[in-house]
Amino acid sequence: MTKSLNATLPVLSDILGEPPDTLRTRQRALVAAGLLDSKPGKGPGKGVPATPKTLAQFLIGTCAGADGPFAKRVARANCGGTCRLTGAATFVDALAAILSDKALAERVRNIRIVTTGGLIDVNFDEASQTTFFGNPGKMDGLMFQVSIFPDTLRKIADLIKEISQ
């Protein structure tokens, strides 16, 4: 049986450098925004399962500050074809593939996300890159950029491998 996302929050807390309670609050906000699917109730088989896709969606939501509309735009961003690293069509599927395959995670140099603009660069190998474009939404005020470092991806890939066994 797949562990719940909630059960992995203490480990994710160490990886992301955020308190577990903050991550739990983000999880609830992302469920409410419709970015994470949750099975009602408590106990085994309930809540949000800790799959590569839900961990990718959670990481995107964390990068977007748990802002549902921005997180959805980032998750749905596409590259006009398929990702050169993963073969995925959308960013959330590319990130899920990276998190589920440590060999892919090892190739990533960084992931840069412009949360308010829906622009994502996946930099990998020596000088390769795939850029995903989302609906930028309202473009005024402040623009935020987030980078996901390679060690973060590798540690989450290790976590996924551990909970899948």
Secondary structure as GFF3:
##gff-version 3
##sequence-region A 1 165
A	DSSP	alpha_helix	5	16	.	.	.	ID=ss1
A	DSSP	alpha_helix	20	32	.	.	.	ID=ss2
A	DSSP	alpha_helix	52	63	.	.	.	ID=ss3
A	DSSP	alpha_helix	68	76	.	.	.	ID=ss4
A	DSSP	alpha_helix	91	100	.	.	.	ID=ss5
A	DSSP	alpha_helix	102	107	.	.	.	ID=ss6
A	DSSP	beta_strand	108	114	.	.	.	ID=ss7
A	DSSP	beta_strand	119	124	.	.	.	ID=ss8
A	DSSP	beta_strand	128	133	.	.	.	ID=ss9
A	DSSP	beta_strand	145	148	.	.	.	ID=ss10
A	DSSP	alpha_helix	150	164	.	.	.	ID=ss11
###
